Amino acid sequence: LKFGLPLVFIIGYTVLYLYEPHVSIGLVFHQRAWIQREILPLSPLAGCFEPERISPLYNISDAVYGRKRFEVQAGVPMRMG
């Protein structure tokens, strides 16, 4: 007890200092009919975002930094899908 308690405290403090723990309990129940009512249908976007319609002058980051190697995601949970 004389060595165990301080050792647990030091290890716990080190872990909390080095890492950022997140604890969440995400058990949520939704009615399927409610989810279907909330989903809005999308109409076609008339080709606005087709790659051949985008001007190369619009975004030169590919030329400056090279092609993307990874994407950053927001991390928002999609619970109603």
C-alpha positions, -999 to 999 in steps of 0.1 A, spaced: 0 0 0 29 23 8 43 19 -28 12 7 -46 -10 38 -41 16 64 -52 26 42 -82 -11 40 -93 -14 78 -89 18 84 -109 8 60 -137 -28 75 -138 -15 110 -139 9 102 -167 -18 85 -187 -41 114 -183 -13 139 -192 -3 120 -224 -38 110 -236 -72 126 -236 -97 99 -227 -133 102 -239 -160 80 -224 -195 80 -239 -223 56 -237 -243 61 -269 -272 38 -267 -301 57 -284 -333 42 -297 -352 60 -325 -384 50 -342 -378 39 -378 -409 59 -390 -394 91 -374 -361 85 -391 -378 80 -425 -397 113 -420 -366 132 -412 -347 121 -443 -352 146 -471 -350 134 -507 -323 151 -529 -329 162 -564 -301 160 -589 -277 189 -587 -277 196 -625 -240 186 -629 -227 216 -609 -200 195 -592 -188 174 -622 -150 175 -623 -149 187 -659 -170 218 -651 -147 230 -623 -121 256 -634 -85 247 -627 -80 283 -615 -106 277 -587 -84 256 -565 -46 254 -571 -38 234 -539 -32 202 -559 -5 221 -579 10 237 -549 8 209 -523 3 178 -545 -25 153 -545 -42 145 -511 -29 115 -493 -55 115 -466 -88 132 -457 -97 147 -424 -131 136 -412 -153 155 -387 -161 125 -366 -198 132 -363 -216 100 -354 -243 91 -380 -268 75 -356 -299 80 -377 -287 63 -409 
